[in-house]
């Protein structure tokens, strides 16, 4: 009788421990706490005018990863639609990660995404596309890749990039329909090597035969290649095969900060020579520290090496990083560029003009 009672007691304790762990798992919020550091910069009237006159485009925003209603201000992170309006961020490339440090399936389960997303990166991609389409259907944002539409003031606009071709699950023909959903670019690899090619945080390899088939399909579909997480050899292989202008959606200059996330001078020149753009991140690991001043040093170096037509913004907002500002703080970057002596034409190119030119070349 005592053994039976002891067995029931152990089973009860195990059940309570499991229930507690289950509840704690869903109560835990994995999104980092954001504390802006550079909102105290005084914005001059000139900076506000220059910022307002520009079409401000950010090439890398990961907000769809998080279980937030982007139509509501201040629920977390660095981006929502009210903060985009407050900061004059007219257009965002809402990028779609599907690996998330190798635990994307667990995160999908945590965030109560549909069951199929727990096991399939393609399903996670589709889920995030549908999430943005639901905001579109509510009239919160317009999804378009048409540069002439993006020049129209008064609305928020978005398009998409995909972080890592592993999301295609080996089927390169899936690329064909993605532009209809607003996808502009795809990165071959994200944080690890995959069946298509090597990552800058992975091995030393380049494109695989499947990766070469992917580039051919992207050329046919008009989808740009994002070199942000590419290994040096993957970077070179993609440049050799793409028929479209390349881009680095988010990164920096290795000469300013010798990070695996940054481009060498030779890579900067190669992107510039192909009429591509490099989006400068506003946070580590591209930067040494979360500082707009340091971000401007990266901008200045990229201009010195590749010219002012190659620089863009690629903040990596909501990408599990710690930037000094959120979307509503972007006028501070314009203010600091003016203080560094940038002329207004150069600033407007950096804020979005160069991306508009890139999109025009793909049509």
N, C-alpha and C positions, 0 to 999 in steps of 0.2 A: 504493500500500500504506500509506504514511504517513497519507494523508487518511482511509482506512478505519479505521485504528487510532485516529486522533484522534476520528473520529465515534463509535466504540464507547466511547472514554474519556469523551466528553461525555455520552453516553447513560447510562453507568454512574454518573457523578457526579450527573446529574439524578435517577436512580432512588434513589440513596442519600440525596440531599437530600429527595426527596419522602417516602421512608420515614421519615426522621428527623422531618420535620414532622408526619407522620401519627401517629407514636408520641408525640411531644411534645403533640400536640393531645389525645390521650386520657389522657395522664399529668397534664395540667393540671387542677387542681380550682378551678372558678370560685367556689365558695362562700367568702364572706369568713371570715377567721379571727375568732373571737369571744373577746374577753377581758373578762370581767365586771369592772365598776369599783366596784360598790357592795354587794359581799357582806359588807363589814365592819360593816354596821349591826347593832347588837345588838337582837335581837328580844325584847321583853318577854313575860312569860306572858300578859298581857292581850291583846297583839296576836296571839299564837298562838291564843288562845281565839276572838277575834273572827274571825280568818281561817278557822279550822276550822269555825266555826258558819255561815259564809257559803257560798252556792253561788257559787263563783268562776268567772266566764265571761269569756273573751277573744274579742272579736268579729273578730279578724284575725290569723291564723297561717298563714304561707305554707310550711309544712314539706313539703308534698307536692311542691313544686317540685324538691326535692333528692334525689339518689340515696342516701338513708339508710334503714336499717331503724329505724323509730321505736320498736321494742320494745327496742332496745339503747341503753344509756346512753352518752352522751359521744362519739358518733361525729362530732359537729360541730354547728354552729349553736346555736340557743337553746332548741329544744324537742325532746323525745322523751317517751315515755310515763313512764319512770322519773322524769324531771325534773318532769313534770306532777304526779305523785304527791307528790314531795318538796316542791313549792311549793304544794300544795293547789289546783292549777288543775283544777277539776272538769270543765269544759266548754270546748272550743275550737271556734271556727268555722274550720275548715280551708279557707281561701280558695284559689281556683284561678286563678292567672294563666296566660294562654296566649300572651301577646305577649312578655314579658320583654325589654324594651328593643329590640324589633324583631328579636331573634336567637333566638327560641324554637325555631324549627325546627332551627337549628344546635345549640342546647343539647340538644334531644331526640336528635339524632344522637350528640352527645358522650356522653350518658348512656345510650345503647343502648336507647332506647325503640323500640317497633315502628316500622317504616318509615312507616306511614301518618301517624304523629305528626310526621314531619319536615316535612310539607307542609300539615297541616290543624289549625287551632286547635280545631275540634270534636273531633278525634281526641285532641288533647292533654288536653282537658277530660275525655273519657271515660277516658283512661288514668289520670288522677289520681283520679277517682271509684273506679275499680276497685282502685287501690292501697289506698285507705282501706277499701274493702269486704273486701280480703284481710286487713287487720288485724282487722276485725270478725269475719270467719270464723274467725280464730285465737283469738278471745276476748279480744283486747287492749283493745277499745273498743266501745262501743255507739253506733250512729248513730241519732239520733232528733231530732225537732223538737217532741216532746211536753213542755211545761213541767212537767207533773206527774211525768214520768219523770226529768227533770233534777234534781228535788228529792231523788231517792233517793240516799243516801250510799253510798260504798264502791266505786263504779265510775268509770271515765273515760267521758265522753260527747263526741260530736262531731256537728257538722252542717256545712253548706257555704255559702259565698258564691262568686260568680263575678266576677272582676275584668275587666269589659269584655264587653259584649254581642257584640263581634266574634266571640266564641267560637261563637255560634249560626250563623255563616256566612250571615246574612240570613234564616234560617228561624225566624220568631217562634213557630211552632207547636211547636218543640222545647221551649219553656218548659213545656208541659203535663205532661211526664213527669218533670221535674226534681225536684219536691217528693218524689216517691217515692224518689229517690236521696239525700234529705237536704238538698237545696238550699233555703235560706231566703231568700237575697237575691241580686240581680244588680245590678252597677254598669253604667250605660249605657256609660261609656267608662272606659278605664284611662289609660295615659300618652300616648295620641295620640287625635285625633279619629277617628271611624269612621262607618260608614254609619247609625248610630243617633243619634249626637249628638256634641257637642263636649266635649273634656277641659279640665280646669283648666290643663293644661300644653300645650294646643293653641290653637285659635282662639277667637273670641268668639261663635260660634254657639250654638244651642240644640238641642233635639230636631228631628230630621228627620221627615218623614212616616212613615218606617219605625220611627223611635224612638217615635212616638206609637202606632203599632200594637203595638209591644213593650209599652208601659205598659198598654194595654188587655188584652193577653194575660196579663201579670203579675197584673193585678187579678183576672182570671177564675181564675187558677191559685193565687192566694193567695201570690204571691212578692213580697217587699218590694223596694223600690228603694234601692240604696246610692248616696248622693250624695258619697262620699269624693273621687272624682276628677272630679266634674262641673264644667264651666264655670259661671260665675254664671247664664247664661241657661238652660243645661241644668238646673241646680239649681231655678230658678224654674219651668220648664216641667214638671219631674217632680212638684214639689209641687202644681201645679195639676191634674195628671192622675191621680196615684195616689189610690186609695180606701183605701189601707192606711197605717199609720204609717210614716213614712220613717226611715231611719237613715243615719248617717255612720259607717261601720265603723271607720275609723281616721283621725285628724286631730287638730286642736287649735283654739285660739282665736286668731284673727288679731290681736286686741288685745294679746295677750301676745307673739306672734311673728308679724310680718307676712310670712307665707309663703304661697305659692300652694297649699299643702296644707291651709290652715286656713280655718275658717269665720268670717265676719263676725258681729258682734252681731245684725244683722238675720236672718241665716241661722240662728243659734242659736235666736233667738226663734221663727222659723218652724217649725223642727223640734220645739221644745218644745210649740208650740201644737197640733201634730198628734199629740201623745203619742209622738213618736219618741225616739230616743236618739243620742248622739254618743260614739263610742269614742275615748278619748284615747290617742294614740300615746305610746310611751316612747322615741322616738328622733328625731333629725333626719330629714327636713327640717321636720316639724311642730314639733319643739323646736329651739332654737338649739344646744344641746349635749346629749349623752346624760346626762341628770340626772333622777333621780326627784323632786328638789326642784322642778325646772322643770315636770315633768309635773303636780305638785300645784298649781302656780300656774295652769296651764291648767284643771284641774278646778275650782279655786276661782272662776275667772272665768266659766266656763260655768254654774256654779251661781248666781253673782250675776246673770247675764243671763237664764238660762232655768229656774232652779230645780233642786233636787237630784234630781228624777225624770228628768232628761234625760242624766245623765252615766253612762258605762260605760267599760270597758276595751277598747281596740283596739290592742294593743301593736305590731303589725306584726312580731312575732318571725319570724325566718327570711325576712324580706322584703327582703334585700339592704340592711339598715340596721345601725346599730351602737348597740343599746340598752345601758344600764348594767347590766342583769341579764338572766338567762334565766328560763325558767319556774320554776325552783327558787328564784329570788330574790324571788318576788312577796310573801311575808310582809313584806319590807322596806318595800314600799309601804304596807301596812296600818299598820306601826309608825310611819311618817312621818306618815300621816294622823291617827293618834291624837295624835302630838306637836303637830300643828297645831290641835288642838282639835276635830276632827270627832267627833260623837257616834257611837255604835255603829250606830244605825239608819241614819244617812247612809252610813257606810262599807259596810254590807251592801248598800245600794242600788247604790252605785258598783261594788262587786266583782261583782255579778251580779243583784241583785234587780230592777233596772230592765230588764235584758234578759229576765228571766222574765216581767215584766209585758208587755213588747212581744210576746213569743211568745204569751202568753195572748190578747192582743187580735186576733191573726191567725187564731185557730182558730174 
